[in-house]
Amino acid sequence: MNMKEFESQICDPKVEKFNPETDLTSVANLYAQVFAGPPWNEYTLCTGCEKFSGLSTNPGDDCSSCGKMLTLAYPVEKTKNYIIKDANRDDAVGFIMKVNSELTGFVWGYSYDSVDDFVNEKYKTSDMKNGVRGLLANIGIVNKFFYFSEIGVREDHRGKGFSNFLSGLLLKEAREKNLPVVMRTNWQSPMTVVANNFGMIQIMGPQVEIDRNSRKITKTDQVVNSLLDSEIGERVLFVIK
């Protein structure tokens, strides 16, 4: 095998529909691995204030904010239950990606029948529920829509366009259902760039600037539609109709 053939094999992803019966444990493990690192830093979770902390902490440590004990943020069984819950939702669809037979990425989404269902599940405070409800209503999203729920690519395979590839598959499913799409992510996430690539519009959170040459994301002093997520300030919301 020459070098070109080798690189082609390494960079050519094999994509399959997510099958909970065969893929659940491996996806749960990769999910925990992906979100433990930056920019999410969700390796441990405080049993008191429910604040996430990154890889500099360990389960059993005291929370720096409230002093309560930290636990593993995404233990396997808990994460498997979360994934199964999403897989059983309306219009649920997911894909996994393998490189050289090793799980490298995942993506999934599902639909909400109404914005009320979405805000009541995803936000805790009435201010955030009302704020997000109003923003979506202003662009004509009040009833059923497709929610771009989760995506992750193994750290050593990032920067190869795999997030765009997986996102395109999921957005194609939403288009076939003729549904608008809502996606929530961290402004520092590569998904901010991906959302921009697919023409998604940011409607909430810190306004960002994207350097396409370096793929660097910079937060500006502006706030889109004057609404910051008071629960997790780094979160942003994107939509496409």
N, C-alpha and C positions, 0 to 999 in steps of 0.2 A: 504494500500500500504506500503510495507516494504522499507527500505532505499535503497536497491539495485535496486528495481523497480523504485523508485523515481529518483535515479541518472541516470538510463538507459534512462528514459523519458527525463530528462533534457539534456543529452548529445547526444541524437539521433536526428540529424538534418533532417528536411523534406525539400527536394529540389524540386523546380519546375522551368520550363522554365519561364524566365522573360516575363510578359505580360504587355505592356505599358498601356493598357486600364484599368487594375486593380491595377498595382503595381507602377505606375510612381511617384505619390506623396510621398509614403512611402520610396521609394528608394532614391528620391531626398533629403528627410530629413535625411536619414541615411548617405548619401554621404557627406552632409555638416557636420554632426556630426563626422564622421570618420576623415575627413581631417582637421578639426579644431585643432585637438590635435597633439602631437608629433608622429613621427618625422617631419610631414609635416608642422604643424603650419600655416594652411591656414584658419584662421578665419576671418580676415579682408584683404581688398585689397586697395592699395593706388590708388586714382584717378589720381595721377600724374605719379609716377615712376613705377606703377603697381607691386610693391613689396608686397608680402604676409606678414602678421604678425599673431602671435598666440593669444591664449586666454587671454593673459595679456593686450590686447588692446580692444577697443570698437569702433563700428561704430560711426563716428563723431569726433574721436580723430584726432590729427595731426600726419602725418607720421614722424617717427623719422629720415628718410633719406632725404626727400625733403620738408616736412612741409605741403604738400597737405592733403586733408581730406581722412580718411579711410572710406570705405564702407564695408558692409557685403560681404564676398568673394563669398558665394554660396547661394544667395537668392533663394527661392523655384522655382519661375517661370523661372529664368535664368537657373537654374540647370536642370529643367525638359526639357527645350528646348535643352540643351546640350545632355542629355540622349537620347531624341527622335532622334536627328541628328545621333548619333551613332547607334541607333537601326535600322535606315533606310539605313545603309551602306551595301556594298556588303558582303555577307556571315555572316552578323551579327548574333550573338548568345549570349544569356545571361541566367544566372541562379540566382535565389534568394534562400536563405536558411532561414527557420523559425525554432525556438525552442519554443515549447509550444505556437504555433500560432503567435509568435512575430517575426517580421523581424529581422534577426540577421546578414545576410551577403548578398553580391551580387558579381557578376563577369560578365564581358562581353568582347567581342572582335569582330573583323571584319577583312576583308582583304583589303590590298592596292594592286592595280594593278602593281605598280612599286615603287622602292625606291625613285625615283624623287618625286612622289606624297607624300610620307611620309616625306621626309626632307623639302619639301617646306611648308608643313602644320605645322610640329612640331618644326621647328627651324627658327629663325629670321635672323641670320647672314650668310653671304656666307661662312665664315670659318667653321662654324658648319655644314652647309649643305654639303660642300665638304668633310669635315672630316668624317662624318657619312656615306656618300655615298661611300667613299673609303674603309672604314672598312667593310661595308657589301659586297661590290664587291669583296674584298679579300677572303671572305669565300663563294663566289658564290651566293650571294643574290642580284639580280639586278631587277628581275621581281616580280611576284605576291608572296606575303607572308601574313601570318596571324599576326595581331597585337593584343597582349594581352593588352587590353586598360585599364580596371579598375577593381579593386577588393577591397573590404572593409569588415571588420568584426567588429561588435560592440565591444567596448572596454572591456566590462564585460564578453565577450565570447572568448577573445583571449587566446592563449596558449593551446587550446584544439584540434588543428589539423584541424580546419575548413578552414583555408586558403589553406592548402594542398588539402583538399577534393574538394573545389571549383575549385582550379587551375587544378586538375586532370580532372575534367569534361570539362573544356575549352580546355585543351591541347588534350584531346581525340577528340574533334570536329575538331581541326586543323589537327590531324593525319589522320582523316577520309577524309579530303579534300586534303591530301598529300601535305601540305604546310609547309614551314619552319615558325618558330615563332620568333617574335621580341617582347621584353618587355622592357619598360623603367620605372625605379623606383628610389626612393631615396636610397642611400647605407645603410641608417640606418633603412630602412623599413623591417618588417618581411618577405617581399617578396624576399629579398636577400637570406634568408635562404631557402625559398620555391623554388626559382629558382635553387639553388644548389641541393636541394633534387631531382629535376626532371632532373638533368644533363644538365641544361642550362649553357652556357658558357658566362662569362662576357667579353665584347670586348671594353669597354670604361669606363673611370671614375676612381675614387679612388679604389685601390685594397684593399680588405677587408680580414680579418681573422674571422672565425666563430668558436666559442666554442660550440660544439654540446651539451655538458652537460648543460650549462647555457643558450644556445641559444643567447649568447652575440655576437654582431657584432662589430669588431674593425677596424678602418681605419688605413692602413699602410702608409708609406711614398712613396709608389710606385704608379704609374699611369698606368693603363692597356693600352697598345698600345700607350702610351704617349699622349693620348687625354683626356683632361678634358673638361667638358661642361662649356664653358665660359659664358653661359646664366644663368644656375643654377648649381653651382659647385658640389652639392651633388648628382646630377643625374648620374645613371649608365645605361648601356645598356646590355641586355642579349639576347642570341639567342640560338635556337636549331633547327637542320635541320632534 
